[in-house]
Amino acid sequence: MGGFIFMIGLVQGSYWTHRRIWIQEENGKVMMAGHTNKNWYAFNVKWLKWQKRQSSNSRSIGQKTNK
């Protein structure tokens, strides 16, 4: 039984990535940070795609659009 539990932990630690993202809003500005323990390149690619998408849709908080 102990060996089985050990193998589950080994699989989790070896194959699954752990990602953390922090978001903080202060004075109408949003600050973001992220961290991963593995596969930082894939995390960076996704981060840059998200950042590009957000910058194309960004506007100041409280600013109204005429659509």
N, C-alpha and C positions, 0 to 999 in steps of 0.2 A: 504494500500500500504506500509506503514512504517513497519508494522508487517512482511510482506513478505520479505522485504529487510533485516530486522533484522534476520529472520530465515535463509536466505542464508548465512549471516555472521556467524551465530552460527554454521551451518553445516560445513562451511569452517574451522573455528577455532577448532572445536571438532574432526573432522574425518580425515582431511588431514594433513600429516606431512610436515614440512618445513625443507629442508636439504640444507646446504651450503658447498661447497667444494672450497678450495683455492689451487692453484697450482702456484709455483714460481720456475723459473730456474735461477740459479746463479752459475757462474764458473763451468759449466758442470754438476752440480748436481741439481736434481729436489726435491723440498721440497713440501709436501702436508699436508693439515690440513682439518678437516671437523667438522661440528657441526649440530646437529638436535635438535628440540624442543620437540619431542616425539619419543617413540619407539627406544631409543638409542641402545637396544640390537640388533634389526634387522639391524640397520645402521652399528653397529660394525661387525656383521657377514658378511655383504656385503663388508665392508671396508677391512676386513682381507682376504676374498677370492680374492678381486681385488689386494691387496698388494702381496699375494702369487703368483698370476698369473704374476704380473709385475716383481717380483724378479726372477722368473724362466726364464723370457724373457729379463732381463736387460743386458745392455752392456754400456760401456762408450760412450759418445757422440763423434761421429767422428771415432769410432773404426769400422773397416771393418771385415766382416765375410767371410769365404771361403766356400760357399755353391754351 
